[in-house]
């Protein structure tokens, strides 16, 4: 968890090792639209005392499910502008199939289980995003 910019290349460097035949990186980027509306920026909040251990557990689960895998992940909190990275998950593994599967599982599990909330600021109001639903803020 960080309030500063994310650098996918730094996370890739953290998982690089001689036995890695592949590195798969997922980078989530703040886009300028959602639900057919223009988005101006996002704010992320997290319950860090739960989020960080849950992210570590996801990494441990990846290592156990995909032997030889190494994992690095980071998520931003605070104010993010359009085009900024909000989340990065990197997985290295001996083969591409494992790297891709583990990375996909990692980001999907992070989105489902880590207590991080997104508030979209749009032309027609401000919305907290819960799962795939938008709830008006305020």
N, C-alpha and C positions, 0 to 999 in steps of 0.2 A: 504494500500500500504506500502510495506516495502522492504528494501534491505537485511534484515536479514533472517535467516532460518525460515520456518513455522513449527509450532507444532500443528498438528490436535487435540491432546489431550487438549491443552490450549483452542482452540476454542470450543471443546465439553464441557469443564467445564463452559464456558461462557453461554451456552444455557441450561445447566442442571437446572431443577427445579422440585419440587414435583409433578406437574401436567403433566410432560412429561412421556409418556409411551414408547417413541421411540426417538432415535437420529439417523439421517442419515448423514453420512459424505462422501463428495466427495473430494478426493485428486488427483490433477493432478501432474504427475511425469514426469520429463525430461527423454525421452527414447533415445536410442542410434541409432535410425534409423528413416527415414522419406522418403516417395516417393521412396523407394527402395535404398536409399543411407545411408551410415554411417554418423551419426551425432556426432560431438565431444563435443559440448556444445551449449547453447542458450544464447541470450541476450534479455531481455525484456525492453521495454520503455513504458512509460505511460504519458498521459497528466493528471497529478494528480488533477489539479483544476477542471477537468470534471469527472475524474474517480471516485474519492471518493464520490462526491454527487450522481453519478449514482449508485454506489454500495449501498449507503444508501437507495436510492429509491427502488432498487430491494428488499432490506430487508423489507422496509415498505410495498411494494406490496405483499410480501409473508405473512406478518402478517395480511394483510387485506383479502387476498384470502383464507388463512388457519388459521381461528381463533384458538388462543391458541399456535400458532407457535412462536418460538424464533429463531433468525438467527444470525450467525456470519460468516464472510467471510474475506479472506485476499488473496492478490496477491503479488508475488515477482516482483521486477524490478532489472535490472542489470544482472550480469554474473551468470549463473546457470550451474552446472555440471550435468552430467548424474546421475540419481537417486535422484536428489533433488526435493522437492515439489515446484511447481510453483504457485499453487492455491489451496485453501481449502475453501469449503463451508459446513457449518454444520447447520442443522435444527433440532430442537426438536419440537415435537408435541404430542398431547394426544395419537395418534394411528400411527402405522407404515405406513399405506397407505398415510396419510397426510405428514408424515415426508419424505417419499421417493419421493412423487410427488413434494413437495415443494423444496426439494434439487435438483432434476433434473431440475425443472423449473428455479431455481436460477442459476445453473451453465450454462445452455443453454442461459439464458438471459444475464448473465455476458459476455459470449463469443461473443454474437451478438451485444451488445450495449455499452460496456465499452471501452473507447479509450486506449487500451493496444495493443502493437505491439510486435511480436516475430521475432527475427532474428535467423535463424538456421545456424550454422557453420558446413559444411559438407565437405567431401573429395573432392567433385567437385565444391566447391565454397560456397559463403555466400548468403543466401536467406531470404528476408522478407516474412513472411507468412501473406497473406491477405485472410481471410476466409479460403477456402480450397486450394487456389492457392499459389504457390511459385513464387516470383518475384526476379530476381537477384539483389543483393545489389550493390550499387556503382553507 
